[in-house]
Amino acid sequence: MPINLREQERARDDLERFTKKVGIVVAAGIALLLLWAARTVLMLIFIAAVIAAGISPAGHRVRVLGRYWFKRNGDRGAAAVIVYIPSTPRGCGT
């Protein structure tokens, strides 16, 4: 019983498609495992981003007031420290 070339190509295409799908599933699983292993670091990055977004308006206000009072542009880092340091005792529960 001779095998038709089209059937042979179709079987090869099906095998390639299946292999690609398995590869995608395995890659997604590995990516999830890496994210799970790095979850503590990712959580700290998320918390830092939320804190930065929270103090950004206050830092901008400090820079504007500093420009008004001292007639010069203030540093963003200094503004962040001015806003962040007084708020840490409240965050620590004291």
C-alpha positions, 0 to 999 in steps of 0.5 A: 500500500503506497503512501501518498506524498500529500498525506506524508506532508500533512502528517509532517505538518501536523507533527510540526504544529504539535511540536510548536504547541508543546514548545509554547506550553513548556515555555509558558510553564517555565516563564510561570515558574520563573515568575513564581520564584521571583515573586518576593522581588516582584512584590517589593518592586510593586510596593516601591512603585505604589509608594513612588506614585503616592509621593510624586504629587507631594514631591512635585509640590515641594519642588514648586514651593522650593522654587518659589521660596529659594528662587532655584530649582530643587532636586527631585531626590531631595524633594522625595526625601523631604516628603518620605522621611516625615511619613515613615513614622506613620507607616511604621505604626508609631 
